[in-house]
Amino acid sequence: MKLKCYPSKEGLYDPEFEHDACGVGFVAHLKGEQSHSIVSKGLELLANLEHRGAVGAEKNAGDGAGILTQMPDTFMRRVAKEEDIDLPEFGSYAVGVVFLPRDPNAYIECKSIVERCIEELGQECLGWRRVPTSNETLAEMVKSVEPFVQHVFVKKADDIDSDTFERKLFVIRKYAQSVVTASSVQGTGYFYMPSMSYKTISYKGQLITEQLPLYFADLGTDDFESALALVHSRFSTNTFPAWALAQPFRYIAHNGEINTLRGNINWMKARKSLLKSKLFSDDELDKIYPYLINEEKGSDSSVLDNVIELLVLAGRPLPHVMMMMIPEAWRDDEMDEERKAFYEYHATFMEPWDGPASVAFTDGKFIGATLDRNGLRPSRYSLTKDDILVMASEQGALEFPSEDIVLKGRLQPGKMFLADLENGRIINDTEIKADISGAHPYKEWIENQKINLDDLPLNREVKQPNHNTVLQRQKCYGYTQEDLKTILTPMANDAYEATGSMGNDSALAVLSHKSINLYNYFHQLFAQVTNPPIDPIREESVMSLTAYIGSQGNLFQEVDENRNFVKLSSPILTNIQLEKLRGVSKFNFKAKTINILFDVNKEGSMEVALENVKEEASQAVEEGYQVIILSTRGTSKTRAAIPTLLATSAVHHHLIEKGIRTSCGLVVESGEAREIHHFATLIGYGANAINPYLAFESIEDMRKRKMINKDVTPQMAEQNYITAIGKGIYKIMSKMGISTIRSYTGAQIFEAVGLGDELIEKYFKGTPSRLGGIDIDTIEKETLLCHSIAYPTQIIEANDLGVGGQYAYRQRGENHLFSPETIFLLQQATRNESYETFKQYTKIIDEPNEEFITLRSMLDFTKKSPIDISEVEPIENIMKRFATGAMSYGSISEEAHTTLAIAMNSIGAKSNTGEGGEDASRFGTNKNSKIKQVASGRFGVTANYLINAEELQIKLAQGAKPGEGGQLPGHKVDEIIGVTRHSTPGVGLISPPPHHDIYSIEDLKQLIHDLKNSNKDARINTKLVSEVGVGTIAAGVAKAHSDVVLISGFDGGTGASPQTSIKHAGLPWELGLAETHQTLLKNGLRGRIVVQTDGQLRTGRDLAIATLLGAEEWGIATSALVVEGCIMMRKCHLNTCPVGIATQDKDLRAKYTGKPEHIVNFVKFLAQDLREIMAELGFKTIDEMVGRVDKLKGREDVKHFKAKHLQLDRLLHKMYIRTDDTSYKTMEQDHGIDAALDNELIALAKEAIEHKTSVKEHINLRNVNRTVGTMLSAEMTRKHGEAGLSDDTIYFKADGSCGQSFGAFVNSGITFEVEGDANDYFGKGLCGGKLILYPPKNATYIANKTTILGNVAFYGATSGESYIYGQAGERFCVRNSGARVVVGSIGDHGCEYMTGGRVVILGDIGKNFGAGMSGGIAYIYNEKDNAAQRINKGMVDLDALETSEDEAEVKSMIENYIKYTDSKEAREILADWKNNKTKFIKVMPKDYKRVLANLPRVKDEQDVTAEVTA
Amino acid sequence: MGKITGFKDYERKNFTLAPVSERIEHYNEFTTPLSKKETEEQGARCMDCGIPFCHSNYGCPIGNLIPQFNDQVYRGKWENAFRTLMSTNNFPEFTGRVCPATCETACVLGMNETSVGIKNIEYSIIEKAYKKGWMKPQIPKRQSGKNVAIIGSGPAGLAAANQLNKAGHNITVYEKESRIGGLLRYGIPNFKLDKKAVVQRRVDLMSQEGVKFITDANIGVDIPLSEIQATSDAVIIATGAGKPRDLPIENRDANNIHFAMEFLSQSNSRVEGEVIPKEKNILATDKHVVVIGGGDTGSDCVGNSIRQGATSVTQIELMPKALLERTDDMPWPTYPRLFKLSTSQAEGCEMDFNVLSKSFIKDEKGKVTGINCAKIEWEGRGFKEIEGSDFVLKADLVLLAMGFLGPLQDDIIEELNLDTDERSNIKTDGFKTSVAGVFSAGDSRRGQSLVVWAIYEGRECAIEVDEYLTASKTMLNSRDKSLCEV
């Protein structure tokens, strides 16, 4: 039976998609002195990180907490004695911690298995001890699955040393786990062994942090001594009984998320046959293997721990293993060659375990931590003069007198920090890595084993384009005119991916009548909340497309002579490159080409051919071929190609199953692949490289036919195309937070819609495809449809490619929800207030016959029990549940934007301002948007903006391009838009892909808390986009105290986006909504949160289905624009909207004809249409209708050749509603702001707020005081508006450590002077206030060499000033648009995306400074002359202090700095100003410079892509 | 797409018309196309809409890929544009001349600007194609061995013939008149559609492609359909809707009162050089001509009458004069009933609306001399006479152009006992009649309509026939479905 950590799959809930994020930390005595005090401090640290964990529906049900310590020898001896066990000397015994089931039979079974396994491995079981526990404080839900916790004592066999003993213990644990799993005894699922070691021991459980010491009395015992304590508090998106998933694990405590998990697991499996170890016998490896990965347990952290453990025990030092698995970005110019060689060497056989991560690790002797390459998790450390070392996610979590601190620092991206407790010293990153990378001649090894692809000789003929047959072959693969024009042309011309707009309203692949390429059944997944997407353009330094082809060799062996590999700089191969690879003869390399064709005249021959291909491939690998090339070449009248993706994935999985996948490289020579999404799926399912020969030929053919630009040569066209694919793949990887193609390869970051279970299981194992779908015979049929057109039996008219119709409506093209008829009827109905016409419109959409477009069109109402419509609640009630989608002023015109606001306000519904801010003159009028959005760009998010909302929406993703940022090109930023967005007119604006204050679920919780503080009356709404696992994220969102969660469909979205994203990223809302409702109910959280949905909602029927699937509110956007006059030009990104909606052009705006009444009519009609359905189904109110899936069924009458295979009933799982929960929102979230420090601050500042009298007070701070100053600022702003009060009217002097988000959204007139240090998000959204931070006056450390400020300070600040004496962390002043800040030094990615303000940095900067910076100025004191190389010069110029204005500006800012912080270094700079001023670098964005100088725009990249922030 | 800002940069330009005084002197076409550059600029005005209403049901009935060919023309890719055009439209040289261009009234740009000049672009593409020799006979790849008989050589019959020939079937077209083309040949005046240079050019091309034409074969009258059926695997009836609406008022039996088609076909025949027996002559020369009916057919009568040298031409219409601009009742993109002076009307005729013809006046020889008329007022769907508004219109020749009511001859219908609908058109399921193997397309099935609808009918009917004959999926293009589709 399966391990039972999570409940099993139910409905759309699948435990595979659990996420966790956490608080992590450790306390250690640097000199290794063991004491109970370390353990106590560890527990105290843990308790102070409680706010980073989460509680579920029951307040006392936590997600898990735990502690890992050294073996407390004295304690163990004593307690063993009590059981009559005499322990041998330390090192010769081990203690295993075992979770045992409560069921008596299962209990006995598990225990005896453990004992048997110990003996089988030649060790001795000394006996058991029942660990005293007290479950009084536990929640019922947690108690219901509480295991017995026992210790098992194991004695080392005499003939082995301690290290061998440790390995045996590991085998015992793994082996016992697999024997228990195989046991037929019921109830053994709760069995789990948290640890079994002679060095360390862990205590953990599904507890909240305070419960840990209460539950385990052992931890409070004075003789329980350790020199280290590694602690962890878990925030899981779900609140399920998951005792085993509490951390720490055996070696690590992980705060993060492994984005590439599926691929990593597959690759680990694939390595099996190559694993050989001197340290483990083959028999032992066999025992370990079944539970090596432990994937069924669901937690990425546990899998990571498993692999780390294996690699450590197999002989590599722990830091070495960490470097292999979580490598830093190693293309860095500043890195030494040895280290680069180390990374490259390991890159050839271990893909990065990619994702945001802060990992604390220990083997009992060393304790340390490392950070992922992006540095997306905070880690701060300090050391006291008593040698107490503390590392935690936050500074100040453990308080020490400031004069006792000798060292403070933070972990930087990709860096490691290690304490050697035996030798009593801290080893820094450079030293550790130099040691490890110097241990072997990696550089030499690499040089001997590697060859660059382009250096291979060309000894074969290169295939040339054949213009006579290109059309025929294009037809074989379903090429359309759109593929050429929309997709390939911009790629070949400008190396750009096509941009589109207005979402996707065409049929899903499985619902289309047409032959659709298999790729289109796969939807890209993306990161939201639990892990941040990356910006592949501005942070390209962390990205890599480099891949290696060849055998990976034995993972356990440091040097493997047999390993050779070819290095590819891009996964896309030209024909020349492919032939080089095909003809490879260096080393013992051989390449085998396998044709993937089948006979068109025999039904079912595709499957037969596919099986043959698989066999041929595995045989070739066994025969020693190291390159397998799957080729579609050779199609003919009688032979068609198996879809490339199908063949690739089938072979990939087949080789994994055989355990030989890592012995070869898998290359695809495909005529089918042409779009970026195609390449991403091929790579995602195992292809190492792709040669898209027909796409190349098509481009060359188009070039010859003059369809692409004249000045583009064949070589340029090919190179442009490859470049565009590379950029596109970067974008797709980065939206999942993945940086390297090596870890993306085989990672399967997709969800399928419409592929049958058998097909998935057989060829795409591990891919979610929740509604089932077509089989291989249907795929064959689709393939043959295209083939028959390529080889027709008669004249085909005009003999051209099909029209497509995917990107624009076309006769004979794909079906769209918005057709000429539906647009016409909807506009007529709403203009003429004709409900009759509206019903004509709904009829077309609601009764599609067999022309299905959406999943909901496949559903039917059931069990009609009609009531009279007069009994149904009135239209007015229902209308309040509507919101319009987030469309910013900027992406749409002022007219279109205000029409929506006026209309929605007039009926009690809500309009959404979008992410572009809002003109303050609309506040308080009927043009005020009730929903104010807070997106990653934070444009115009000020205290005044926030208090004028009824709802604050955090946009984590948008349907059109989930996981991506956007940009508003400079030409669209006119005067008014510039003002509302707090930026400079004419200067382009970039929205980053992630919110830089949300890298994890606990960060979201923090932002929700911040926003609630900024406006305590506003509902907080979290916007997500549908994808598999969104339900678990929504549960996390509910636990993070969001009041509303919005599940957007992938298809919605009015903004401009890359076509790949519009079409292929995200999933329909039906899936996400149903999963969300089900998962919330399963967690008992549904009653706490409003569920809203949007995405191509068109009719009352759509709303009814949304309601029955679990939504009580709905959003409309595209249809609302159509009512305003939009006719789906899909040219929003070009500023040429002919109806004046998506344009800022004055002439075009004059053509706008929309009126608020039209929108009101629309909402009224929708509500009425919905009421009619309610009456039919017998519902009087929406509330009683929410989630009633029993009123729905899948249509039974479907004949459609693909759609008939779908199993829609899976969407309709009825989830049990717990007695303390409801199926719609009935309970308010506890935001915990009553206890906030700000309540005191407001009281203290009362006089100032009411009478503008100056107030100066003193306060004390701790890290648990979060979001200090925000509520105060809100109160003051309510009274005094945007302008606030005059400088320093409210002045607080504070001592201590600032909690997160200190000074967020602080308005003018408020000053905080902090003596101490600060954590992340300091000064977030600062809008006029003043923040001063300096170290305690009695501190002994040097301020400028000490990190006193955390990451992401001043994110989205719009004005105000700040003075920071000391080092600040990464991403300082990201998206600053107006604040003036002076700081000692800063970490990586400083001033990213900055659009305004002034930043003066008096010391070092980190890497990638000024990326995406389009406005404002930064001045860097470049004393060490190292700044220039760390600046990303993509958008900025570096100058000296040129003018006297510059000089005066910098000087006066430094003078202020000295006044507030008394900085010694700053004084020195001013002391010799004449000399020192020449050491300043002025960093100024080129665009900004140009605008200030009033120069004309030069056409740049932004115009070509012309993306718009929606 | 065209140029991104083309619609803002360029004004609409139309073909120029020869001055009235010049053009009424002959029966030749009288338009002068735009230059290549001008046409390409007109193509640039296309906005490449996300939803091109021009090729929707509101616009082009055959789903011409208008945005595609507009763009191709804009980019100077005329041959590509020609291929695009030919993929949906068998006879762009006809529609490019006589189509009322519902595409243009549905053009998105036409919502608040002048629409793209689609019809002229179409004309320019096809004429360039003929000139450059791109129009070549398309000889079928293989012969199916199946015989298809098509009764009627109007646009529907020709389109069906053209399509089925591509599919490799043996096609024979039967025409009761002596020249091929039906309404194209006999109805539409030569000055709008040149018979030799345009219609015959196409007929010749089709002949080269293997389509057999048999003229003077009045099936159902001279030859029973059963005879045709015996040698055919499928029959398509495309005989049109030639039965005119009559005006059964007093003295309808007077001489010189004719149905418009009688007048028009004779006039066309005469232009083509046919000698009409004097006794059969219907000539407007030196006559006061009154055309009853304000539609296109009426206009064609006006144009011919003027060219024949009528003393006066008056066109009367029962309905009120249509409005000049769209109202809320005729919203974009629907085809608006607007008043537009036809080129013939512009050549000099009196027009009157809301006119009820109460009785004809005949002289003692039985010749018509005038019409007793009265003005009326419309009330909803009914009307009433305005008291005291009676007047007499002088008339030596009266042409009745009040629309058509269904197939002209019922012989075939009777012979096969075909089901008909309430408007006496042939009733079909798709294009299948109630008799197996017999299909119908065009006005005989659909009722009186446009040339472009006839082409649509012929094309779609051909698909059904092909699938009927081969019992497998057709490779012919349909308007709504792509080939890559189940």
Interface residues (C-beta under 8 A of the other chain):
Chain A: G478 Q481 M502 H513 K514 S515 R705 K706 M707 K781 L785 C786 S788 I789 P792 T793 Q794 I795 I796 E797 A798 N799 D800 G802 V803 A808 Y809 R810 Q811 R812 G813 H816 F818 S819 P820 E821 I823 F824 Q827 Q828 R831 N832 I1127 M1128 M1129 R1130 K1131 L1134 T1136 P1138 V1139 D1147 K1151 F1201
Chain B: I4 T5 F7 K8 M47 D48 C49 G50 I51 P52 F53 H55 S56 N57 Y58 G59 G63 L65 P67 Q68 K77 N80 R83 T84 M86 S87 T88 A106 V108 L109 M111 N112 E113 Q138 P140 K141 R142 K166 A167 G168 D328 P331 P333 T334 K473 M475 L476 N477 S478 R479 D480 K481 S482 L483 C484 E485 V486
